[in-house]
Amino acid sequence: MHTYTFTAFDPTGKLLAEEKWEFASDEEAKRLGEKQVEEKGFTETTHRLVNTAGKLVLFHV
């Protein structure tokens, strides 16, 4: 399992959420991460999911 960092921001840049999620791969992180974003209600909020190397896996403005 690999650790990914999820962050969500409001329009002013204020941090709304910062969580560590674990997935087996970047592909799984993208697929299952999108579901978690939806469940947490951040679909239309600026958010990102990055791996430990800093690679963007999900991003929404």
N, C-alpha and C positions, 0 to 999 in steps of 0.2 A: 504494500500500500504506500501511496505517496501523499504528502500533505500539501494542500492548496489553501490559499488565503482568499476569503471572500470579503469584499468591502462594498458598502453602499453609502451614497452621499445625497444630501438634499441639494437644491439648486444653488445655495450659498456656499457649498463645499463642506458643510458640517457633516462629520462622520455619523452615520445612522446605525451602522452595523460593521463589525469586524469579527469574523469567525474563521476557525480552522476546520477544513473539511478533508476527509481522506477518500481517495479513489485509487483504483488500480492503474489507471493510465490517463493520459490527456483526453483521449477519445471518450472514456467513461466519465471523466470530469465534466466535459462539455455536455454530454447527454443527460447525465443525472443532475449536474449542477443547474441546468436550466429548469428542471423540475423543482429543485429545492428553492430556487429564486422565486418561482411562481408560488409555491406553498407559503413562503415567507412574505409575500405581497410586495416584492421589489421589482416586478417585471417592468414597470414604467419609471423606475427610479434609476438614476445613474449608478451603475455597479460594475464590478470587475471580479474576475476569478483568475488568480495567477498561481503558477507552480513555484517551487522553491528556487528555481533559476530565474524567476521574474517573467517568464513567458506568459503572455495573456492567453487565457483559454476561453474566457467569456468577457464581453465588454458591451456596455450599453450606455449611451449618453441620453 
